[in-house]
């Protein structure tokens, strides 16, 4: 996939999140296309290579418009990437957080999940220096 493909994929996922907020109790009434986008993001977390996951995360953060969206990126794709490939991807996460306040804000929504203690300590260091953490 090209960068523009990842941008479009992230845009469609964020649009689905916006349509479903607040979360519905069932999938009733959701279009098949919208449901497919959310399922594709979950599938991507387990099947796409880490570089592709990183591209998706960066695209999604750039397009996110709310704390809820940033929190879902943090608690979904980023937690998964750092849990599976943290040693290789914590350096670019740290660099991006220094260069981009919105990205640093998103990282404040990450939980340890399956990260190693070293990666988690580095995530916590980013969280401690973020000037504007996510609410709640």
C-alpha positions as CSV (number, residue, x, y, z in Angstrom):
1,X,0.0,0.0,0.0
2,X,1.1,3.5,-0.7
3,X,1.1,6.4,1.8
4,X,-2.1,7.7,0.2
5,X,-3.7,4.3,0.7
6,X,-2.8,4.3,4.4
7,X,-4.1,7.9,4.7
8,X,-7.4,6.8,3.1
9,X,-7.7,3.7,5.3
10,X,-7.1,5.9,8.4
11,X,-9.6,8.4,7.2
12,X,-12.3,5.8,6.7
13,X,-11.6,4.2,10.1
14,X,-11.9,7.6,11.8
15,X,-15.1,8.4,9.9
16,X,-16.5,5.1,11.2
17,X,-15.5,6.0,14.8
18,X,-17.3,9.4,14.4
19,X,-20.5,7.7,13.1
20,X,-20.5,5.2,16.0
21,X,-19.9,7.7,18.8
22,X,-21.3,7.2,21.3
23,X,-20.8,3.4,20.8
24,X,-23.9,1.6,19.8
25,X,-25.0,-1.4,21.8
26,X,-25.1,-3.5,18.7
27,X,-24.0,-3.4,15.1
28,X,-27.6,-3.0,13.9
29,X,-28.0,-0.1,11.6
30,X,-24.3,0.1,10.7
31,X,-23.5,-0.3,7.1
32,X,-21.5,-3.3,5.9
33,X,-18.8,-0.9,4.7
34,X,-18.4,0.8,8.0
35,X,-18.3,-2.5,9.9
36,X,-15.7,-3.8,7.4
37,X,-13.4,-0.9,8.1
38,X,-13.3,-1.5,11.8
39,X,-12.8,-5.2,11.3
40,X,-10.0,-4.4,8.8
41,X,-8.2,-2.3,11.4
42,X,-8.3,-5.2,13.9
43,X,-7.2,-7.6,11.2
44,X,-4.3,-5.2,10.2
45,X,-3.1,-5.3,13.8
46,X,-2.4,-9.0,13.5
47,X,-1.5,-9.4,9.9
48,X,0.2,-6.3,8.5
49,X,3.9,-5.8,9.0
50,X,5.1,-3.5,11.7
51,X,6.1,-0.8,9.2
52,X,2.7,-0.8,7.7
53,X,1.1,-0.6,11.2
54,X,3.3,2.4,11.9
55,X,2.2,4.1,8.7
56,X,-1.4,3.6,9.7
57,X,-0.8,5.0,13.2
58,X,0.9,8.1,11.9
59,X,-1.8,8.7,9.3
60,X,-4.6,8.2,11.9
61,X,-3.0,10.6,14.4
62,X,-2.5,13.2,11.8
63,X,-6.2,13.1,10.9
64,X,-7.6,12.6,14.4
65,X,-9.9,15.4,15.6
66,X,-10.8,14.4,19.1
67,X,-9.5,12.9,22.4
68,X,-11.7,9.9,21.7
69,X,-10.0,9.2,18.4
70,X,-6.5,9.7,19.8
71,X,-7.4,7.4,22.7
72,X,-8.6,4.7,20.3
73,X,-5.4,4.9,18.3
74,X,-3.4,4.6,21.5
75,X,-5.4,1.8,23.1
76,X,-5.6,-0.2,19.8
77,X,-3.1,0.0,17.0
78,X,-0.3,1.6,19.0
79,X,-0.6,-0.7,22.1
80,X,-0.6,-3.7,19.7
81,X,2.5,-2.4,17.8
82,X,4.4,-1.7,21.0
83,X,3.4,-5.0,22.5
84,X,4.5,-7.0,19.5
85,X,7.4,-4.9,18.2
86,X,8.2,-2.5,21.0
87,X,12.0,-2.7,21.0
88,X,12.1,-1.7,17.3
89,X,9.3,0.9,17.4
90,X,9.8,2.7,20.7
91,X,12.6,4.8,19.2
92,X,10.4,6.2,16.4
93,X,7.5,6.7,18.9
94,X,9.9,8.7,21.2
95,X,11.1,10.8,18.2
96,X,7.6,11.5,16.9
97,X,6.4,12.4,20.4
98,X,9.2,15.0,20.8
99,X,8.5,16.5,17.3
100,X,4.7,16.4,17.4
101,X,2.6,17.4,20.5
102,X,-0.5,15.8,19.1
103,X,1.3,12.5,18.8
104,X,2.7,12.9,22.4
105,X,-0.9,13.6,23.6
106,X,-2.0,10.4,21.9
107,X,0.7,8.4,23.7
108,X,-0.8,9.4,27.0
109,X,-3.7,7.0,26.2
110,X,-1.5,3.9,26.0
111,X,-1.6,1.2,28.6
112,X,1.0,-1.4,29.2
113,X,-0.9,-4.4,27.8
114,X,1.7,-6.8,26.5
115,X,4.7,-4.5,26.4
116,X,8.0,-5.4,27.9
117,X,8.9,-3.5,31.1
118,X,11.6,-1.6,29.2
119,X,9.2,-0.4,26.5
120,X,6.6,0.4,29.1
121,X,9.1,2.5,31.1
122,X,9.9,4.5,27.9
123,X,6.2,5.0,27.1
124,X,5.7,6.3,30.7
125,X,8.6,8.7,30.2
126,X,6.8,10.1,27.1
127,X,3.5,10.3,29.0
128,X,5.2,12.2,31.9
129,X,6.5,14.8,29.6
130,X,3.4,15.3,27.5
131,X,2.2,18.9,28.1
132,X,-1.5,18.1,27.4
133,X,-2.5,14.5,28.3
134,X,-5.8,13.0,27.1
135,X,-8.7,13.3,29.5
136,X,-9.8,10.3,31.5
